[in-house]
Amino acid sequence: MRRYCLALDLVNDKDLITEYEDYHKNVWPEIKKSIVNAGIEQMEIYRFSNRLFMIMDVNDQFNFTNKRVADAGDPKVQEWEQLMWKYQQAIPGSKSGEKWVLMDKIFSLT
């Protein structure tokens, strides 16, 4: 199993952050299905202020290209992603239109 860590910023507005968290308390079933179908075994998102940190544990079938292609062809995922842009903003240093940015691992205790 592989692990990926990604970062993203939210719009720095208390009410919008609350709405964003509320959506994530009840993620649409189609979104959960698309995550699992991509080979993501576990996903967690943490927040500090307006910065998000996502941990994904994935199986051998997962790759980012296939996930992007599947998401682009899934109207419900596109609807979710469009809605989430209301709350999200690109993290400094990201490419134009890029949401979650893959982080580099710089330390491991083991």
C-alpha positions as semicolon CSV with decimal commas, in nm:
position;residue;x (nm);y (nm);z (nm)
1;M;0,000;0,000;0,000
2;R;0,123;0,348;-0,087
3;R;0,047;0,673;0,094
4;Y;0,011;1,018;-0,058
5;C;-0,021;1,346;0,128
6;L;-0,173;1,653;-0,035
7;A;-0,244;2,011;0,068
8;L;-0,506;2,267;-0,027
9;D;-0,623;2,601;0,109
10;L;-0,978;2,707;0,180
11;V;-1,111;3,057;0,129
12;N;-1,030;3,223;0,461
13;D;-1,389;3,286;0,566
14;K;-1,528;3,129;0,885
15;D;-1,879;3,075;0,744
16;L;-1,751;2,916;0,423
17;I;-1,516;2,690;0,618
18;T;-1,809;2,577;0,832
19;E;-2,015;2,502;0,518
20;Y;-1,722;2,310;0,369
21;E;-1,688;2,097;0,680
22;D;-2,063;2,035;0,684
23;Y;-2,044;1,897;0,328
24;H;-1,767;1,665;0,440
25;K;-1,975;1,529;0,726
26;N;-2,211;1,391;0,461
27;V;-2,009;1,337;0,146
28;W;-2,233;1,235;-0,142
29;P;-2,241;0,855;-0,191
30;E;-2,137;0,892;-0,556
31;I;-1,823;1,075;-0,445
32;K;-1,734;0,807;-0,191
33;K;-1,790;0,543;-0,459
34;S;-1,559;0,722;-0,704
35;I;-1,290;0,740;-0,436
36;V;-1,312;0,370;-0,353
37;N;-1,337;0,267;-0,721
38;A;-1,014;0,455;-0,790
39;G;-0,824;0,230;-0,549
40;I;-0,816;0,463;-0,252
41;E;-0,840;0,243;0,056
42;Q;-0,839;0,517;0,319
43;M;-0,863;0,895;0,305
44;E;-0,848;1,150;0,584
45;I;-0,857;1,529;0,569
46;Y;-0,729;1,752;0,847
47;R;-0,761;2,130;0,882
48;F;-0,561;2,403;1,052
49;S;-0,710;2,748;0,999
50;N;-0,776;2,752;0,624
51;R;-0,508;2,495;0,531
52;L;-0,615;2,137;0,455
53;F;-0,399;1,826;0,466
54;M;-0,518;1,502;0,304
55;I;-0,373;1,156;0,361
56;M;-0,458;0,885;0,107
57;D;-0,366;0,520;0,142
58;V;-0,403;0,355;-0,198
59;N;-0,380;0,005;-0,345
60;D;-0,174;-0,103;-0,645
61;Q;-0,454;-0,018;-0,891
62;F;-0,451;0,354;-0,802
63;N;-0,285;0,620;-1,014
64;F;-0,354;0,990;-1,044
65;T;-0,400;0,988;-1,422
66;N;-0,672;0,723;-1,413
67;K;-0,846;0,905;-1,127
68;R;-0,840;1,234;-1,322
69;V;-0,983;1,066;-1,634
70;A;-1,256;0,886;-1,438
71;D;-1,349;1,207;-1,254
72;A;-1,365;1,407;-1,579
73;G;-1,619;1,158;-1,716
74;D;-1,836;1,146;-1,404
75;P;-2,102;1,420;-1,397
76;K;-2,164;1,382;-1,022
77;V;-1,794;1,418;-0,942
78;Q;-1,781;1,724;-1,168
79;E;-2,081;1,872;-0,986
80;W;-1,911;1,810;-0,649
81;E;-1,581;1,959;-0,767
82;Q;-1,754;2,269;-0,904
83;L;-1,936;2,314;-0,573
84;M;-1,615;2,271;-0,373
85;W;-1,441;2,550;-0,567
86;K;-1,671;2,790;-0,380
87;Y;-1,474;2,703;-0,067
88;Q;-1,132;2,618;-0,202
89;Q;-0,847;2,828;-0,333
90;A;-0,522;2,728;-0,492
91;I;-0,236;2,685;-0,250
92;P;0,062;2,918;-0,313
93;G;0,297;2,761;-0,566
94;S;0,030;2,547;-0,734
95;K;-0,037;2,545;-1,107
96;S;-0,334;2,733;-1,251
97;G;-0,657;2,541;-1,186
98;E;-0,481;2,290;-0,962
99;K;-0,655;2,202;-0,638
100;W;-0,491;1,946;-0,415
101;V;-0,111;1,961;-0,438
102;L;0,102;1,654;-0,376
103;M;0,343;1,705;-0,088
104;D;0,698;1,572;-0,075
105;K;0,788;1,340;0,208
106;I;1,087;1,483;0,388
107;F;1,106;1,267;0,703
108;S;1,008;0,926;0,833
109;L;1,082;0,796;1,182
110;T;1,113;0,441;1,050
